[in-house]
Amino acid sequence: MIIDIHCHYTTEPQALHTFRDKQLAGLADAARRPATTELGISDEMLLKSVEPQLKLQKERGSDLTVFSPRAAGMAHHVGNEAVSRQWSRMSNDLIHRICTLLPDNFVGVGQLPQFPGVSPTNCIPELERVVNELGFIGVNLNPDPSGGYWTDPPLTDRYWYPIYEKLVELDVPAMIHVSSSCNPAFHHTGAHYINADTTAFMQLIQGNLFADFPALRFIIPHGGGAVPFHWGRYRGMCLAMQKKNLLEHVMKNVFFDTCVYHKPGIALLTDVVPVENVMFASEMLGAVPGIDPETGHHFDDTKRYLDQLTGLSDDSRYKIFEGNARRVYPRLDALLTRRGFPAR
């Protein structure tokens, strides 16, 4: 089975964007604040909206997509805590509806109602709801709700511990994923995302988080940002700071995806990072949806790059395409087992 663990709902109906515009306008004028009943998105509209994803699943050979709300759309820095809570709940409910309508194609990951300076404790009710009531297998956790200004503490700070405790209790991982950037110095997908991936990894090296949470699991997307290319730097810094090996200190709990958009990058990722820490993903219809003029194929058709690598064994391919995802997302493994697809 080919499991794509990182895709966002980027083809939402216009009605959702219209609601969002009204929601934000309501911050200045309460009379313009919409009710959630105004959304008016039918099942037919949802099915129509994901036709591009279904088409590419079939053409590119993936079987199941781990689906979450649009990352840039989370925009945790916009509005206030109440707006974030309403927006997150609505966005998660749409993902749940899609996963219910197309259970063989999609499984849900949730958005948390974060807001700068507000304790992550406030996200726990929505985390419990999406896992226990909606059947989601994980969540996205934004390490920088300020949108590019990094005003909250690092991920190793006890500030984040309440959400970690609940993640461990529910046995679900978190993808460390920022949202849009309001800092003009950082383009959101080209700089802010990759900066955040790299920053999160370095924070984990500097701290000792997994001594307190040995069962906590993080996915760092976009191939781990700059980390694989500078693997020697981080190995050396870990030894200097922690007097222990990087694999022992961090990599029992941290995993990278394959959202890297050229074959040399995928080759580097799978060459330097242990295969047990790599999971297939494409971010399909995400940051780089165009066609590469050098190959004639879409940049985000990441399965092609993996298929072209000659140094991967069959066992390694199984781990990247299916096995690691089932191990990192136990609720996904249980779901697939119930459906008659046991792990190898």
Secondary structure, 3 states (H helix, E strand, C coil): CCEEEEEEECCCCHHHHHHHHHHHHCCCCHHHCCCHHHCCCCHHHHHHHCHHHHHHHHHHCCCEEEEEECHHHHCCCCCCHHHHHHHHHHHHHHHHHHHHHCCCCEEECEECCCCCCCCHHHHHHHHHHHHHHCCCCCEEECCCCCCCCCCCCCCCCHHHHHHHHHHHHHCCCEEECCCCCCCCCCCHHHHHHHHHHHHHHHHHHHCCHHHHCCCCCEEECHHHCCCHHHHHHHHHHHHHHHCCCHHHHCCCCEEEECCCCCHHHHHHHHHHCCHHHEECCCCCCCCCCCECCCCCCECCCHHHHHHHCCCCCHHHHHHHHHHHHHHHCHHHHHHHHHCCCCCC
